[in-house]
Every structure is written in structure tokens, then in C-alpha cells.
Amino acid sequence: MIQLSEIVQAKRRISKVINKTPFAFAPLLSEETETNVYLKKENLQLTGAYKIRGAYNKIASLSKEERNKGVIAASAGNHAQGVGYSAREFGVKATIIMPEATPLLKVTGTKDLGAEVILHGNNYDEAYGYALEYAKEHDLTFIHPFEDEKVIAGQGTVALEMLDDVNDLDFIVIPIGGGGLISGVASAIKQLDPKIKVIGVTASGAPAIYESFKAKKAINSSSVRTIADGIAVRDVSQGNFEHILECVDEVVQVDDEEIANAILFLLERQKLVVEGGGAASVAAIMHNKFKYSKDSKIGAILSGGNIDVQMLSVIIEKGLIKSHRKMKLLITLIDKPGALMGLTDILRIANANIIEIDYDRTSTKLSYGDAKITIVLETKGKKHQEDIMKMLNKNGYEAQIEV
């Protein structure tokens, strides 16, 4: 457990730099889950994530000699920007090692802060190993993203702000990657109000902490794969795992489908752009991963908002299809004049808006004289889609819905 005095000192140290982000009641999410949910919007933090808290606290705590060497970090993105911003504030050179698959938004965001970025490795752990070698070779001061007491204390300041705004919470739900955020927040909570239940959330594609918590011993993963790149950590940090065992009441996991649902819900209903790791806490609430009552007060930390635009686009498209607001049809027509017009007339009568159409007459799978139509429609729900299919079948069209 990190001492409360360290977290309070960190709050004083970073107060002139970071934003005190909103911790606000979420009426639509509360209605959806039939409880009382409050969102800590660290996606609105400077650099788009909570990581600047720990990075700044650590760099501010370094000796002048350590800072003058220059600093180095390994990161999937958010810690990188936190270190880059903090180093710039102190006039310190920063080098960041990032996995090769890091979203472009996070790479360019880090470079824009003046840091040198080196892409290396397939995941965070490989980037981390290389960063340690690079730091030793070039005599740089390493800033660990989560396994450092100053960093953890900085992250723990999130809890102090939450309790300043809402002091009667029943649960706090926190995403877990390396464990720095939950170690700091849980340490503060259990010293200030131990009645509050601390729930950690991991991605099922990065299950190390989840499996370790169940077994009460560290179990590393062989690989990680999840859309929540910010919490895609393969190996267990022994120090943080000890904090988690001491201070966390339960660890649950959510899969990529559940995370995507939460991202889309937050975007569409709460008007918040949140990345996969940041949405994991809401995914756990939405999909009933832990037991809570209707009158519970639940604080959920939205740890970051730096989602890749391409990933967001895919999530939106899939979400529209799953919610029956978009459908893709495959239809075979006789390739003759007016055949396509007959089809579009039926869709017009069905009040379906055509947003994309592809006409293929050369596929080797087609009989001579046939054409395959792929048509994407904007629809108004499941009943509307059922009505469209009935009209097509009634008029002799054999249509398949592509999912």
C-alpha cells in the first residue's frame, strides 16, 4: 500500500500542472444500468489520460543530475505523452520506446510534445525490455509507467479528487493494465474510506492480473490481444500485484465486444470519446461483471480518451450493424436492363436509405446472365429490417444479410 501522505504530497506537487477533471453523475448510464454512476473523466485530462499525474510527480521528484541526463520511458501511448509533457515542462530531453503497433494518434501526440519516439517490439513488454537496454547504453533516467512509488502516488491523486466531489461512494471501478492506477487509487481509498469496494477490470485478451488475482500468485500471459491497447500488458508487476492483493476487493474481466459496446455507448449517449482501456470500467458496469444494488453509488474512472480514429470508425460501423441501424444485403439479380431499378423501387417503398451499392457480374461463382448486388442500407431498427426482408421475399428476391 502506498502511504496516503505520499499521495497527498503528489497532489500538491502536480496541482499547478494537471486539470482537476470532472467527476459527474451520468444520468443516461445510470438509467441504463439502474444504479447511480459517476464518471471520473480523465479522458479530458491534459494529454488525454491520467498518466500525466504519475509522470509529472516522478520527474518533479528527480534530482537535478537525474533530470539532466535525460529521461526515457516505454509506453503504449498515454504514459509516453505524460512523460513528454512533463519533460518539456522541466526542459528535459525525453526518449520514448513504443510498440510498433501503437496507434498513430499516440505516436504523433508524443512527438508533438518534443519527445523522440522509437518504435520497437510487438507489445508493451517487448518495448519495455528494449527501453531498459537503451537507458543503460545511453545513461538515461528511466521513468517506469506503473512500477514506481512516485508514479503510483501521482495516479492515486485521482482518488482524492473523486472523494472531494462525492464522498459516499459504494464502489470505485478501475481499469487495470500494469496496475499503477489501481494501486494508487486503491491505496488512497482503503486509507480514507475502507468501506468502498474497489473493483479492478482487465481485458480478457490481457488476462495476467485477472488470473493472478484468482490464484493469489503472479501468472504471466504468453501473449496479449485486445482493442484496449492501453491495458494490454502481458506480464505481472510483482510490486503492484502486492498492492492489488492488499487493497482491491475484486478483479473482473471484459472482452473486446463488451469494451466496444461501452465505447459506443459513451460516444453516442454520454458524448464522451473514450479509448478501450478507459471504457473498460463502464463495460464492467454495463455487463454486470460484479454485484451492485439499484441504490449503489458507483464511481467509474475513464482513464483515457486517446483512441485511434480508425479503430473508432470500425467500432461505430459494427455498432450500427448490431443495433439494426445498418444492414448489408447480398442479392443475385438477372443481369438485364431495369433489374436494379426494380430492386431499388422496392427499397424506396420500404423507406430504406441506400448508402452503398456494388454491382458484380464477373464473379466465377455466378451463373452466366446473373449479377451479384451488395447493398448497404440505413435502417430504423430490427422491425424495419424484418419488414424489408419480407418485401424482398414477396417480390421474388433471395436476399442474404451479411453480418
C-alpha positions, -999 to +999 in steps of 0.1 A: +000+000+000+013+034-009+012+058+021-016+084+020+010+111+028+028+103-004-004+107-024-013+139-007+022+153-014+019+143-050-014+162-052+003+193-040+032+188-064+011+183-096-018+207-087-005+236-108+000+214-139-029+189-143-066+195-147-090+186-119-112+166-142-150+164-138-164+136-116-200+139-127-233+119-124-241+101-156-279+101-159-282+080-191-257+054-180-273+053-146-307+047-162-293+020-185-277+001-155-305+010-129-280+024-105-261+057-097-230+060-118-205+088-116-178+092-143-143+105-135-134+119-169-096+115-171-102+114-209-104+152-206-071+154-188-040+171-203-026+148-229-059+129-228-052+105-199-044+102-162-008+092-169+005+127-167-002+127-130+024+100-122+049+111-149+050+146-136+052+136-100+081+113-108+101+138-129+095+165-103+109+142-077+142+135-096+174+152-086+188+178-110+215+154-120+190+127-129+169+151-150+199+165-168+208+130-181+175+130-200+146+106-193+134+075-211+101+056-209+084+026-225+047+031-233+018+021-255+009+058-257-006+076-227+025+074-204+046+085-233+026+117-236+026+122-199+064+119-198+068+140-229+047+168-215+063+167-181+099+166-195+091+196-216+079+215-185+113+208-169+133+214-201+144+178-201+151+157-232+127+127-234+131+094-254+101+071-257+101+035-268+067+025-282+054-008-296+053-009-333+015-013-334+009+019-313-019+039-328-006+068-350-026+093-328-005+084-298+028+084-317+022+118-333+009+132-300+041+122-282+063+136-310+044+169-309+054+173-272+090+172-283+099+137-274+120+114-296+100+083-304+115+049-312+091+021-323+102-014-312+085-046-303+051-063-308+037-052-274+045-031-243+066-057-226+090-060-256+092-022-259+099-021-221+128-046-224+144-026-252+139+006-233+159-007-203+187-017-226+186+017-243+186+036-210+217+017-198+235+022-231+228+059-232+229+066-194+193+079-193+169+081-163+142+055-167+106+066-159+086+034-153+049+037-163+035+018-133+061+001-112+074+031-093+061+046-060+062+082-071+043+073-103+017+053-083+013+082-058+007+105-087-020+083-101-035+080-066-044+117-067-074+106-089-090+091-058-085+123-037-104+143-063-132+118-066-138+118-028-136+156-028-166+156-051-186+125-040-178+112-005-203+084-001-194+060-029-201+023-026-178+012-054-149+025-075-143+007-108-108+010-123-091-004-154-060-024-149-030-027-172+003-026-154-016-018-122-002+017-114-036+035-114-054+009-093-025+006-069-026+044-062-063+048-062-070+017-041-042+027-016-059+061-011-094+047-008-086+020+017-069+046+040-096+072+036-128+051+034-122+013+035-159+006+032-157+015-005-153-016-027-125-014-052-132-033-084-104-038-110-112-045-146-089-062-171-093-070-208-099-108-214-072-105-241-047-095-215-056-118-185-025-118-164-037-098-134-072-114-135-057-149-135-031-139-109-057-124-086-078-156-087-047-177-079-032-153-054+001-156-072+017-140-102+008-157-135+022-140-167+004-143-201+021-158-231+006-131-254-019-103-254-045-093-279-072-067-273-086-034-287-078-019-253-041-011-261-036+010-230-042-020-207-026-047-230+001-057-205+015-093-208+034-097-175+025-091-139+043-064-119+051-081-086+051-049-066+018-037-080+003-071-076+010-070-039-008-036-037-037-051-056-039-082-033-039-059-003-063-032-014-085-045-042-117-063-034-124-079-068-110-082-102-132-089-132-126-090-170-144-077-201-140-089-236-134-067-267-171-069-277-181-055-243-154-028-244-166-018-279-202-016-266-191+007-238-170+029-262-201+033-285-224+040-256-202+067-241-197+083-275-234+082-285-252+087-252-227+105-230-210+125-257-176+113-245-147+100-266-130+072-246-103+047-256-106+009-250-088+008-217-107+039-205-140+023-213-133-010-195-147+003-162-180+012-179-181-021-198-179-039-164-208-020-151-229-023-183-224-060-185-229-068-148-195-081-141-198-075-103-228-074-080-243-040-071-277-029-060-301-003-075-292+023-049-255+018-052-232+048-059-205+037-084-175+058-094-160+047-128-127+060-140-125+068-177-087+066-177-081+079-212-095+092-245-067+087-270-085+062-293-072+057-328-097+072-353-096+041-375-104+018-345-133+042-336-146+040-371-147+002-370-164+002-336-191+026-349-197+006-381-201-027-362-222-010-336-246+003-362-250-031-376-255-048-342-282-022-333-300-028-366-294+007-379-274-005-408-277-037-428-257-052-457-276-074-482-263-098-508-288-103-537-285-121-570-303-105-600-308-114-636-284-091-654-309-072-677-320-036-681-342-024-653-334-052-629-316-030-605-342-003-607-369-028-597-349-037-566-343-001-556-380+007-561-389-019-535-363-005-511-377+030-517-412+018-508-398+001-477-383+035-468-347+021-466-320+046-474-293+032-498-258+044-487-236+020-507-241-003-536-218-027-556-227-045-588-206-075-598-214-095-630-179-112-634-176-134-604-168-170-613-194-181-587-222-165-607-242-182-635-239-165-669-265-138-671-266-131-633-252-102-613-244-101-576-256-070-558-241-059-524-262-032-510-258-013-477-289+002-462-296+027-434-325+013-414-346+021-383-343-010-362-349-047-361-386-045-371-378-023-401-351-048-413-376-077-409-402-057-430-376-051-457-367-088-459-404-097-461-410-073-490-379-086-509-390-122-505-426-114-515-413-099-547-391-129-556-357-117-544-335-141-525-315-118-501-289-127-475-279-105-446-242-102-443-231-100-406 
